[in-house]
Amino acid sequence: TLSHTNMSKDTAQYSRQLRDHVKSLLDNFNEILTISTVNEEEQGVMPAQVEHKAGEIKVRAANMVRAAEALSKLVTDIQEFLILNDFSSINTSISQQTSDLESLIQERREEMLQLYKCLQTESDSSMDTR
C-alpha cells in the first residue's frame, strides 16, 4: 500500500502541474488578446505605449512557451511513470503471451503425437508385409 500511496501522490502532483500549466497558457493568451485589442480611444496612442504593449506581449508569449515546454516535459514524465509503475498491464501482457505459447506448445505436441501414431502405423504395416 505504500507504493499505492506514492502513486496516488504522484498522480495528484501530475494533475496539479497539468492544471497549473494549462491555466498559465490560457491566462497569458487571454492577456495577449486583451493587450492587443485596440479601442477607439486608443487609436492615437503614443509610440512609447505601443512599445510597452509589444514588450508585454513578448513577455506573455515567453510565458506561454515556458508553460508549453513544461507541459511537454510533464507528458514525458507521465510516460516514464506509467512505464515504470504499470505492473498490472505488464503482468497481463506476460500472462497472455504465456497462455498463447502454452496453447501453441499443446498444438505442436498433438501434431507430433499424430505424426508418431501415423509413423507407428506405417511401421507396423511395413513389418506385416515382410
DSSP file with accessible surface (Angstrom, degrees, kcal/mol):
  #  RESIDUE AA STRUCTURE BP1 BP2  ACC     N-H-->O    O-->H-N    N-H-->O    O-->H-N    TCO  KAPPA ALPHA  PHI   PSI    X-CA   Y-CA   Z-CA
    1    1 A T     >        0   0  155      0, 0.0     4,-2.4     0, 0.0     5,-0.1   0.000 360.0 360.0 360.0 -21.9    0.0    0.0    0.0
    2    2 A L  H  >  +     0   0  126      2,-0.2     4,-2.5     1,-0.2     5,-0.2   0.924 360.0  47.8 -62.7 -43.2    3.0    2.3    0.4
    3    3 A S  H  > S+     0   0   69      1,-0.2     4,-2.5     2,-0.2    -1,-0.2   0.900 110.9  51.2 -63.1 -40.8    3.6    2.0   -3.3
    4    4 A H  H  > S+     0   0  124      2,-0.2     4,-2.3     1,-0.2    -2,-0.2   0.903 109.5  50.5 -63.7 -39.0   -0.1    2.8   -4.0
    5    5 A T  H  X S+     0   0   64     -4,-2.4     4,-2.3     2,-0.2    -2,-0.2   0.926 111.2  48.0 -64.1 -44.4    0.1    5.8   -1.7
    6    6 A N  H  X S+     0   0   77     -4,-2.5     4,-2.7     1,-0.2    -2,-0.2   0.893 110.8  51.3 -63.2 -40.3    3.2    7.1   -3.6
    7    7 A M  H  X S+     0   0   55     -4,-2.5     4,-2.8     2,-0.2    -2,-0.2   0.905 109.4  50.5 -63.9 -39.3    1.4    6.5   -6.9
    8    8 A S  H  X S+     0   0   57     -4,-2.3     4,-2.5     2,-0.2    -2,-0.2   0.907 111.4  48.1 -64.4 -41.2   -1.6    8.5   -5.7
    9    9 A K  H  X S+     0   0  136     -4,-2.3     4,-2.5     2,-0.2    -2,-0.2   0.920 112.8  48.3 -64.2 -44.0    0.7   11.3   -4.6
   10   10 A D  H  X S+     0   0   54     -4,-2.7     4,-2.8     2,-0.2    -2,-0.2   0.926 112.0  49.4 -61.8 -44.0    2.5   11.3   -7.9
   11   11 A T  H  X S+     0   0   69     -4,-2.8     4,-2.4     1,-0.2    -2,-0.2   0.922 111.5  48.7 -62.3 -43.3   -0.8   11.3   -9.8
   12   12 A A  H  X S+     0   0   59     -4,-2.5     4,-2.4     2,-0.2    -1,-0.2   0.906 111.6  50.3 -62.9 -40.6   -2.1   14.2   -7.8
   13   13 A Q  H  X S+     0   0   84     -4,-2.5     4,-2.7     2,-0.2    -2,-0.2   0.920 110.3  49.4 -64.9 -42.5    1.1   16.1   -8.4
   14   14 A Y  H  X S+     0   0   43     -4,-2.8     4,-2.6     1,-0.2    -2,-0.2   0.914 111.2  50.1 -62.0 -41.5    0.9   15.4  -12.1
   15   15 A S  H  X S+     0   0   52     -4,-2.4     4,-2.6     2,-0.2    -2,-0.2   0.918 111.1  48.6 -63.5 -42.8   -2.7   16.6  -12.1
   16   16 A R  H  X S+     0   0  112     -4,-2.4     4,-2.7     2,-0.2    -2,-0.2   0.929 112.3  48.1 -63.3 -45.2   -1.8   19.8  -10.3
   17   17 A Q  H  X S+     0   0   39     -4,-2.7     4,-2.7     2,-0.2     5,-0.3   0.915 110.8  51.8 -62.6 -41.0    1.1   20.5  -12.6
   18   18 A L  H  X S+     0   0   86     -4,-2.6     4,-2.5     1,-0.2     5,-0.3   0.947 111.4  46.7 -60.2 -48.9   -1.2   19.9  -15.6
   19   19 A R  H  X S+     0   0  156     -4,-2.6     4,-2.7     1,-0.2    -2,-0.2   0.923 113.5  49.3 -58.1 -46.2   -3.8   22.4  -14.3
   20   20 A D  H  X S+     0   0   77     -4,-2.7     4,-2.3     1,-0.2    -2,-0.2   0.918 113.1  45.0 -62.5 -45.1   -1.2   25.0  -13.5
   21   21 A H  H  X S+     0   0   46     -4,-2.7     4,-2.4     2,-0.2    -1,-0.2   0.913 114.7  47.2 -69.4 -40.8    0.5   24.9  -16.9
   22   22 A V  H  X S+     0   0   58     -4,-2.5     4,-2.7    -5,-0.3     5,-0.2   0.921 112.2  51.2 -66.0 -40.4   -2.8   24.9  -18.8
   23   23 A K  H  X S+     0   0  119     -4,-2.7     4,-3.2    -5,-0.3     5,-0.3   0.921 109.1  51.3 -61.5 -41.3   -4.0   27.8  -16.7
   24   24 A S  H  X S+     0   0   40     -4,-2.3     4,-2.5     2,-0.2     5,-0.3   0.921 110.2  49.0 -61.7 -44.5   -0.8   29.7  -17.4
   25   25 A L  H  X S+     0   0   41     -4,-2.4     4,-2.3     1,-0.2    -2,-0.2   0.947 115.6  43.0 -58.7 -50.4   -1.2   29.1  -21.1
   26   26 A L  H  X S+     0   0   97     -4,-2.7     4,-2.9     2,-0.2     5,-0.2   0.917 114.1  49.9 -64.9 -44.6   -4.8   30.3  -21.1
   27   27 A D  H  X S+     0   0   67     -4,-3.2     4,-2.2    -5,-0.2    -1,-0.2   0.931 113.9  44.9 -61.0 -46.1   -4.2   33.3  -18.8
   28   28 A N  H  X S+     0   0    8     -4,-2.5     4,-2.2    -5,-0.3    -1,-0.2   0.893 113.0  51.0 -67.6 -37.4   -1.3   34.5  -20.8
   29   29 A F  H  X S+     0   0   97     -4,-2.3     4,-2.4    -5,-0.3    -2,-0.2   0.940 110.7  48.6 -64.1 -45.6   -3.2   34.0  -24.1
   30   30 A N  H  X S+     0   0   83     -4,-2.9     4,-2.5     1,-0.2    -2,-0.2   0.889 110.6  51.3 -61.7 -38.7   -6.2   36.0  -22.7
   31   31 A E  H  X S+     0   0   72     -4,-2.2     4,-3.0    -5,-0.2     5,-0.2   0.896 107.6  52.5 -65.5 -38.8   -3.8   38.8  -21.6
   32   32 A I  H  X S+     0   0   29     -4,-2.2     4,-2.6     2,-0.2    -2,-0.2   0.930 110.9  47.9 -61.6 -42.9   -2.3   38.9  -25.1
   33   33 A L  H  X S+     0   0   78     -4,-2.4     4,-1.0     1,-0.2    -2,-0.2   0.922 113.3  47.6 -63.2 -42.1   -5.7   39.3  -26.6
   34   34 A T  H >< S+     0   0   92     -4,-2.5     3,-0.5     1,-0.2    -2,-0.2   0.932 114.3  46.1 -64.4 -45.4   -6.7   42.0  -24.0
   35   35 A I  H 3< S+     0   0   15     -4,-3.0    -1,-0.2     1,-0.2    -2,-0.2   0.896 113.0  49.4 -65.2 -39.3   -3.4   43.9  -24.6
   36   36 A S  H 3< S+     0   0   59     -4,-2.6     2,-0.3    -5,-0.2    -1,-0.2   0.616  85.3 104.5 -82.0  -9.5   -3.7   43.7  -28.4
   37   37 A T    <<  -     0   0   77     -4,-1.0     2,-0.6    -3,-0.5    -4,-0.0  -0.554  61.6-151.4 -71.9 130.1   -7.3   44.9  -28.5
   38   38 A V        -     0   0   92     -2,-0.3     2,-0.2     3,-0.0    -2,-0.1  -0.915   6.4-157.6-109.2 121.4   -7.4   48.5  -29.7
   39   39 A N    >   -     0   0   75     -2,-0.6     3,-0.8     1,-0.1     4,-0.3  -0.510  32.2-108.5 -87.7 166.1  -10.3   50.7  -28.6
   40   40 A E  G >  S+     0   0  166      1,-0.3     3,-1.1     2,-0.2     4,-0.2   0.863 120.0  55.8 -63.1 -34.2  -11.4   53.8  -30.4
   41   41 A E  G 3  S+     0   0  166      1,-0.2     3,-0.5     2,-0.1    -1,-0.3   0.773 105.7  52.9 -68.8 -24.7  -10.0   56.0  -27.7
   42   42 A E  G X  S+     0   0   59     -3,-0.8     3,-1.3     1,-0.2    -1,-0.2   0.393  76.6  99.9 -93.2   5.9   -6.5   54.3  -28.1
   43   43 A Q  T <  S+     0   0  146     -3,-1.1    -1,-0.2    -4,-0.3    -2,-0.1   0.807  84.1  48.4 -66.9 -23.8   -6.2   54.9  -31.9
   44   44 A G  T 3  S+     0   0   73     -3,-0.5    -1,-0.3    -4,-0.2    -2,-0.1  -0.150  84.8 153.5-104.4  41.0   -4.0   57.9  -31.4
   45   45 A V    <   -     0   0   53     -3,-1.3    -3,-0.1     1,-0.1    -2,-0.0  -0.274  46.5-105.7 -73.5 157.1   -1.6   56.2  -28.9
   46   46 A M    >>  -     0   0  123      1,-0.1     4,-1.8     4,-0.0     3,-0.6  -0.440  25.4-116.0 -77.8 152.6    2.0   57.3  -28.4
   47   47 A P  H 3> S+     0   0   92      0, 0.0     4,-2.6     0, 0.0     5,-0.2   0.844 115.6  59.5 -58.4 -32.1    4.8   55.1  -29.7
   48   48 A A  H 3> S+     0   0   72      1,-0.2     4,-2.3     2,-0.2     5,-0.1   0.895 104.7  49.3 -64.9 -38.2    6.0   54.5  -26.2
   49   49 A Q  H <> S+     0   0  104     -3,-0.6     4,-2.5     2,-0.2    -1,-0.2   0.893 110.3  50.6 -67.8 -37.8    2.7   53.0  -25.3
   50   50 A V  H  X S+     0   0   80     -4,-1.8     4,-2.7     2,-0.2    -2,-0.2   0.924 111.4  48.2 -65.1 -43.3    2.9   50.7  -28.4
   51   51 A E  H  X S+     0   0  144     -4,-2.6     4,-2.6     2,-0.2    -2,-0.2   0.897 110.7  51.6 -63.5 -40.3    6.4   49.6  -27.4
   52   52 A H  H  X S+     0   0  128     -4,-2.3     4,-2.4     2,-0.2    -2,-0.2   0.933 111.5  46.6 -62.4 -45.0    5.2   49.0  -23.9
   53   53 A K  H  X S+     0   0   56     -4,-2.5     4,-2.6     2,-0.2    -2,-0.2   0.908 111.8  51.4 -63.3 -41.3    2.3   46.8  -25.2
   54   54 A A  H  X S+     0   0   43     -4,-2.7     4,-2.3     2,-0.2    -2,-0.2   0.910 110.5  48.9 -62.6 -41.5    4.7   45.0  -27.6
   55   55 A G  H  X S+     0   0   33     -4,-2.6     4,-2.2     2,-0.2    -2,-0.2   0.913 111.1  49.5 -64.2 -41.1    7.1   44.3  -24.7
   56   56 A E  H  X S+     0   0   61     -4,-2.4     4,-2.5     1,-0.2    -2,-0.2   0.902 109.9  51.2 -66.0 -38.4    4.2   43.0  -22.6
   57   57 A I  H  X S+     0   0   50     -4,-2.6     4,-2.8     2,-0.2    -1,-0.2   0.917 108.9  51.6 -64.0 -40.7    3.0   40.7  -25.4
   58   58 A K  H  X S+     0   0  154     -4,-2.3     4,-2.5     2,-0.2    -2,-0.2   0.911 110.2  48.6 -62.2 -41.5    6.6   39.3  -25.8
   59   59 A V  H  X S+     0   0   85     -4,-2.2     4,-2.3     2,-0.2    -2,-0.2   0.936 112.9  47.6 -63.8 -45.2    6.7   38.6  -22.0
   60   60 A R  H  X S+     0   0   65     -4,-2.5     4,-2.1     2,-0.2    -2,-0.2   0.907 111.9  50.2 -63.1 -40.6    3.3   36.9  -22.2
   61   61 A A  H  X S+     0   0   40     -4,-2.8     4,-2.3     2,-0.2    -1,-0.2   0.910 109.4  51.0 -64.6 -40.3    4.3   34.9  -25.2
   62   62 A A  H  X S+     0   0   39     -4,-2.5     4,-2.5     1,-0.2    -2,-0.2   0.901 108.5  52.2 -63.4 -38.7    7.5   33.8  -23.5
   63   63 A N  H  X S+     0   0   40     -4,-2.3     4,-2.3     1,-0.2    -1,-0.2   0.892 108.6  51.0 -62.6 -38.6    5.4   32.7  -20.5
   64   64 A M  H  X S+     0   0   44     -4,-2.1     4,-2.6     2,-0.2    -2,-0.2   0.911 109.0  50.6 -65.3 -40.6    3.3   30.6  -22.9
   65   65 A V  H  X S+     0   0   80     -4,-2.3     4,-2.7     2,-0.2     5,-0.2   0.933 110.5  49.5 -62.9 -44.1    6.4   29.0  -24.4
   66   66 A R  H  X S+     0   0  142     -4,-2.5     4,-2.5     1,-0.2    -2,-0.2   0.921 111.8  48.3 -60.6 -43.2    7.6   28.1  -20.9
   67   67 A A  H  X S+     0   0    5     -4,-2.3     4,-2.3     2,-0.2    -2,-0.2   0.914 111.8  49.6 -64.9 -39.7    4.2   26.6  -20.0
   68   68 A A  H  X S+     0   0   47     -4,-2.6     4,-2.3     2,-0.2    -2,-0.2   0.910 111.5  48.7 -66.3 -41.2    4.1   24.6  -23.2
   69   69 A E  H  X S+     0   0  126     -4,-2.7     4,-2.4     2,-0.2    -2,-0.2   0.901 110.7  51.1 -63.7 -39.8    7.7   23.3  -22.6
   70   70 A A  H  X S+     0   0   29     -4,-2.5     4,-2.5    -5,-0.2    -2,-0.2   0.897 109.4  50.9 -65.3 -37.7    6.7   22.4  -19.1
   71   71 A L  H  X S+     0   0   32     -4,-2.3     4,-2.4     2,-0.2    -2,-0.2   0.911 109.0  51.3 -64.6 -40.8    3.6   20.5  -20.4
   72   72 A S  H  X S+     0   0   75     -4,-2.3     4,-1.9     2,-0.2    -2,-0.2   0.927 111.7  46.3 -62.5 -43.4    5.9   18.7  -22.9
   73   73 A K  H  X S+     0   0  124     -4,-2.4     4,-2.8     1,-0.2    -2,-0.2   0.905 109.7  55.2 -65.4 -37.6    8.2   17.6  -20.1
   74   74 A L  H  X S+     0   0    3     -4,-2.5     4,-2.8     2,-0.2    -2,-0.2   0.913 105.1  52.4 -62.3 -40.9    5.2   16.6  -18.0
   75   75 A V  H  X S+     0   0   80     -4,-2.4     4,-2.5     2,-0.2    -1,-0.2   0.939 110.7  48.0 -60.4 -44.5    4.0   14.3  -20.7
   76   76 A T  H  X S+     0   0   60     -4,-1.9     4,-2.5     1,-0.2    -2,-0.2   0.925 111.7  49.9 -62.0 -43.7    7.4   12.7  -20.8
   77   77 A D  H  X S+     0   0   36     -4,-2.8     4,-2.6     1,-0.2    -2,-0.2   0.907 111.1  48.8 -62.0 -42.2    7.4   12.3  -17.0
   78   78 A I  H  X S+     0   0   57     -4,-2.8     4,-2.8     2,-0.2    -1,-0.2   0.911 110.0  51.8 -66.1 -40.4    4.0   10.8  -17.1
   79   79 A Q  H  X S+     0   0  110     -4,-2.5     4,-2.4    -5,-0.2    -2,-0.2   0.938 112.0  46.1 -60.9 -45.1    5.0    8.3  -19.8
   80   80 A E  H  X S+     0   0  107     -4,-2.5     4,-2.6     2,-0.2     5,-0.2   0.919 111.6  52.6 -62.2 -42.6    8.1    7.3  -17.7
   81   81 A F  H  X S+     0   0   18     -4,-2.6     4,-2.0     1,-0.2    -2,-0.2   0.924 111.2  46.4 -58.6 -46.0    5.9    7.0  -14.6
   82   82 A L  H  X S+     0   0   92     -4,-2.8     4,-1.6     2,-0.2    -1,-0.2   0.902 112.2  50.3 -66.5 -40.0    3.4    4.7  -16.5
   83   83 A I  H  < S+     0   0  123     -4,-2.4    -2,-0.2    -5,-0.2    -1,-0.2   0.931 117.2  40.1 -63.2 -43.1    6.2    2.6  -17.9
   84   84 A L  H  < S+     0   0  116     -4,-2.6    -1,-0.2    -5,-0.2    -2,-0.2   0.760 126.2  32.9 -79.1 -23.5    7.8    2.1  -14.5
   85   85 A N  H  < S+     0   0   44     -4,-2.0     2,-1.3    -5,-0.2     3,-0.3   0.405  86.3  95.1-117.9   2.3    4.7    1.7  -12.5
   86   86 A D     X  +     0   0   63     -4,-1.6     4,-1.8     1,-0.2     3,-0.1  -0.399  40.3 146.2 -94.3  61.1    2.2   -0.1  -14.7
   87   87 A F  H  >  +     0   0  119     -2,-1.3     4,-3.3     1,-0.2     5,-0.2   0.846  64.6  59.8 -66.4 -34.4    3.0   -3.6  -13.5
   88   88 A S  H  > S+     0   0   83     -3,-0.3     4,-2.4     1,-0.2    -1,-0.2   0.922 107.2  46.4 -63.4 -40.2   -0.6   -4.9  -13.8
   89   89 A S  H  > S+     0   0   60      2,-0.2     4,-2.4     1,-0.2    -1,-0.2   0.916 113.9  48.3 -66.1 -42.4   -0.6   -4.2  -17.5
   90   90 A I  H  X S+     0   0   74     -4,-1.8     4,-2.7     2,-0.2    -2,-0.2   0.937 112.6  48.5 -63.2 -45.1    2.9   -5.8  -17.9
   91   91 A N  H  X S+     0   0   96     -4,-3.3     4,-2.7     2,-0.2    -2,-0.2   0.896 110.7  50.9 -62.7 -40.5    1.7   -8.8  -15.9
   92   92 A T  H  X S+     0   0   96     -4,-2.4     4,-2.5    -5,-0.2    -1,-0.2   0.930 111.2  48.5 -62.0 -44.1   -1.4   -9.1  -18.0
   93   93 A S  H  X S+     0   0   58     -4,-2.4     4,-2.5     2,-0.2    -2,-0.2   0.925 112.6  47.5 -62.9 -44.2    0.6   -9.0  -21.2
   94   94 A I  H  X S+     0   0   85     -4,-2.7     4,-2.8     1,-0.2    -2,-0.2   0.925 111.8  50.6 -64.1 -42.2    3.1  -11.6  -19.9
   95   95 A S  H  X S+     0   0   77     -4,-2.7     4,-2.6     2,-0.2    -2,-0.2   0.912 111.0  48.7 -62.3 -41.7    0.2  -13.8  -18.8
   96   96 A Q  H  X S+     0   0  108     -4,-2.5     4,-2.6     2,-0.2    -2,-0.2   0.931 112.8  47.2 -64.9 -44.1   -1.4  -13.5  -22.2
   97   97 A Q  H  X S+     0   0  115     -4,-2.5     4,-2.5     2,-0.2    -2,-0.2   0.910 112.4  50.4 -64.2 -40.5    1.8  -14.3  -24.1
   98   98 A T  H  X S+     0   0   62     -4,-2.8     4,-2.7     2,-0.2    -2,-0.2   0.930 111.3  48.2 -62.4 -45.1    2.4  -17.3  -21.8
   99   99 A S  H  X S+     0   0   54     -4,-2.6     4,-2.3     2,-0.2    -2,-0.2   0.918 111.4  50.1 -61.7 -44.4   -1.0  -18.6  -22.4
  100  100 A D  H  X S+     0   0   85     -4,-2.6     4,-2.2     1,-0.2    -1,-0.2   0.921 112.7  47.0 -60.8 -43.2   -0.6  -18.2  -26.1
  101  101 A L  H  X S+     0   0  105     -4,-2.5     4,-2.7     2,-0.2    -2,-0.2   0.892 110.1  52.3 -67.8 -39.0    2.7  -20.0  -26.1
  102  102 A E  H  X S+     0   0  124     -4,-2.7     4,-2.4     2,-0.2    -1,-0.2   0.906 109.9  49.5 -63.9 -39.4    1.3  -22.8  -23.9
  103  103 A S  H  X S+     0   0   58     -4,-2.3     4,-2.5     2,-0.2    -2,-0.2   0.918 111.2  49.4 -63.4 -42.8   -1.5  -23.3  -26.4
  104  104 A L  H  X S+     0   0   72     -4,-2.2     4,-2.5     2,-0.2    -2,-0.2   0.915 110.2  50.6 -63.3 -41.5    0.9  -23.4  -29.3
  105  105 A I  H  X S+     0   0   86     -4,-2.7     4,-2.5     1,-0.2    -2,-0.2   0.930 110.5  49.7 -62.0 -43.4    3.1  -26.0  -27.4
  106  106 A Q  H  X S+     0   0   90     -4,-2.4     4,-2.3     1,-0.2    -2,-0.2   0.918 110.0  50.5 -63.5 -42.1    0.0  -28.1  -26.8
  107  107 A E  H  X S+     0   0   96     -4,-2.5     4,-2.4     1,-0.2    -1,-0.2   0.927 111.4  48.2 -60.8 -43.7   -1.0  -27.9  -30.5
  108  108 A R  H  X S+     0   0  113     -4,-2.5     4,-2.7     1,-0.2    -2,-0.2   0.887 109.7  52.8 -66.3 -37.4    2.5  -28.9  -31.6
  109  109 A R  H  X S+     0   0  159     -4,-2.5     4,-2.6     2,-0.2    -1,-0.2   0.920 109.9  48.3 -62.6 -43.5    2.5  -31.9  -29.1
  110  110 A E  H  X S+     0   0  100     -4,-2.3     4,-2.5     2,-0.2    -2,-0.2   0.908 112.0  48.9 -64.3 -40.9   -0.8  -33.1  -30.5
  111  111 A E  H  X S+     0   0   99     -4,-2.4     4,-2.5     2,-0.2    -2,-0.2   0.917 112.1  48.8 -63.2 -42.3    0.6  -32.8  -34.1
  112  112 A M  H  X S+     0   0  131     -4,-2.7     4,-2.9     2,-0.2    -2,-0.2   0.903 110.5  51.1 -65.6 -38.3    3.7  -34.7  -33.0
  113  113 A L  H  X S+     0   0   91     -4,-2.6     4,-2.8     2,-0.2    -2,-0.2   0.925 111.1  47.8 -64.6 -42.6    1.6  -37.4  -31.4
  114  114 A Q  H  X S+     0   0  137     -4,-2.5     4,-2.6     2,-0.2    -2,-0.2   0.918 112.7  48.9 -63.5 -41.7   -0.5  -37.8  -34.5
  115  115 A L  H  X S+     0   0  106     -4,-2.5     4,-2.9     2,-0.2     5,-0.2   0.924 111.3  49.9 -64.1 -41.9    2.7  -37.9  -36.6
  116  116 A Y  H  X S+     0   0  143     -4,-2.9     4,-2.9     2,-0.2    -2,-0.2   0.932 111.7  48.0 -61.8 -45.6    4.1  -40.5  -34.3
  117  117 A K  H  X S+     0   0  125     -4,-2.8     4,-2.7     2,-0.2    -1,-0.2   0.910 112.1  49.9 -62.0 -41.4    1.0  -42.6  -34.5
  118  118 A C  H  X S+     0   0   63     -4,-2.6     4,-2.5     2,-0.2    -2,-0.2   0.935 113.2  45.4 -63.3 -45.3    1.0  -42.3  -38.2
  119  119 A L  H  X S+     0   0  100     -4,-2.9     4,-2.8     2,-0.2    -2,-0.2   0.896 112.5  52.0 -64.9 -38.7    4.6  -43.4  -38.4
  120  120 A Q  H  X S+     0   0   77     -4,-2.9     4,-2.8    -5,-0.2    -2,-0.2   0.925 110.2  48.7 -62.9 -43.3    3.9  -46.2  -36.0
  121  121 A T  H  X S+     0   0   91     -4,-2.7     4,-2.6     2,-0.2    -2,-0.2   0.928 113.5  46.1 -63.5 -44.4    1.0  -47.4  -38.1
  122  122 A E  H  X S+     0   0  119     -4,-2.5     4,-2.3     2,-0.2    -1,-0.2   0.904 112.8  50.6 -66.2 -38.4    3.1  -47.3  -41.3
  123  123 A S  H  X S+     0   0   51     -4,-2.8     4,-1.8     2,-0.2    -2,-0.2   0.924 111.8  47.5 -64.9 -42.9    6.0  -49.0  -39.5
  124  124 A D  H  X S+     0   0   77     -4,-2.8     4,-1.8     1,-0.2    -2,-0.2   0.906 112.8  48.6 -64.3 -40.9    3.6  -51.8  -38.3
  125  125 A S  H  X S+     0   0   61     -4,-2.6     4,-1.4     1,-0.2    -2,-0.2   0.871 110.6  50.4 -71.2 -32.2    2.1  -52.2  -41.7
  126  126 A S  H  X S+     0   0   46     -4,-2.3     4,-0.5     1,-0.2    -1,-0.2   0.854 110.1  51.2 -73.0 -30.2    5.5  -52.4  -43.3
  127  127 A M  H >< S+     0   0  115     -4,-1.8     3,-0.5    -5,-0.2    -2,-0.2   0.856 107.2  53.5 -70.8 -35.8    6.5  -55.0  -40.8
  128  128 A D  H 3< S+     0   0  135     -4,-1.8    -2,-0.2     1,-0.2    -1,-0.2   0.822 104.4  55.6 -69.3 -29.6    3.4  -57.1  -41.5
  129  129 A T  H 3<        0   0  119     -4,-1.4    -1,-0.2    -5,-0.1    -2,-0.2   0.655 360.0 360.0 -79.6 -11.8    4.2  -57.1  -45.2
  130  130 A R    <<        0   0  227     -3,-0.5    -3,-0.1    -4,-0.5    -4,-0.0  -0.034 360.0 360.0 -85.3 360.0    7.6  -58.6  -44.7
